[in-house]
Amino acid sequence: MDNLIEVTELRKQFGNLVAVDGVSLAVKRGDVLGFLGPNGAGKSTTMKMITGFLAPTSGAIKIGGRALTDDPIAAKARIGYLPEGAPAYGEMTPAAFLDFIGDIRGLTAMQKAQRIREVIAKIHLEGVLNQTIETLSKGYKRRVGLAQAILHDPEILIMDEPTDGLDPNQKHEVRSLIKEMAPNKAIVISTHILEEVDAVCTCTAIIAKGRLVFSGTPGELEARSRYHNAVTLTVDTSHAQAIEEALRGLQNVEAVERARHGDAVVRLTALPQNGHSIFTSVQALTQRHGWTVAEMFVESGHLDEVFRAITTDTRPSLAGEQK
């Protein structure tokens, strides 16, 4: 399958500041790329270059297999872009703004009317259509920004913090919309919210200090966690010490963590050595001793722990482990 977005050794320098340093990415149709990184890592600058908003200092960008510089207008026509802050004309209403965007995108009157109806319904803007944008809440301003990004039904969708300012229900709606659109588009979501990865992403890239330090699937990212394949048990307080000592003696168990989980129970987490699967041996141990276990499950991994480790250690060896 051909890449709809292909970025090679992208670099952006502002004076002495190197904001983006040799980033390479590829996104196919059907991919939802979670582009992660701490604040100031270079995410927004990278996305501005991919959309043609900023010119790179060096490197190459291809949209639909063609260099962005060959025909920038045609490339931008294939892209829907939700920038940081969702800028819009504050004195306009959402209805007038979307009508304006439809004209900018070259939609016919019939296409424009149909797409505006569809987008309003998808984004749930009915209640604020005739209210000026400057008076809208942050969440509704974000919805208006998302509406303009998808109005022309682009095959490439690039969104900078799409759920920023939304309440939990609104976040769920936006994530559901992304999943609905994903099979027919290449989607890039810039975020520092790790739950977005679990919710909608099929692949992940992490940038720190302008450099790409991880590229792979969410599962591969989770597998880097020391909690990957860890086994957590909820046990009665009276048996907790004996169970903890027995867990520490199991082969391939590196450590055991203890946490209170109420007045009468304790939660124990057995951490495996090198990600080994230890569930079978832990289960056999509890059955052999006849211990009552209220809950037992295998951890997939803690993304926040991996994120911190990767983004605070940007040695070349990490970049060299990209997949």
Order of alpha helices (4+ residues) and beta strands (2+ residues): beta-beta-beta-alpha-beta-beta-alpha-beta-alpha-alpha-alpha-beta-alpha-beta-alpha-beta-beta-alpha-beta-alpha-beta-beta-alpha-beta-alpha-alpha
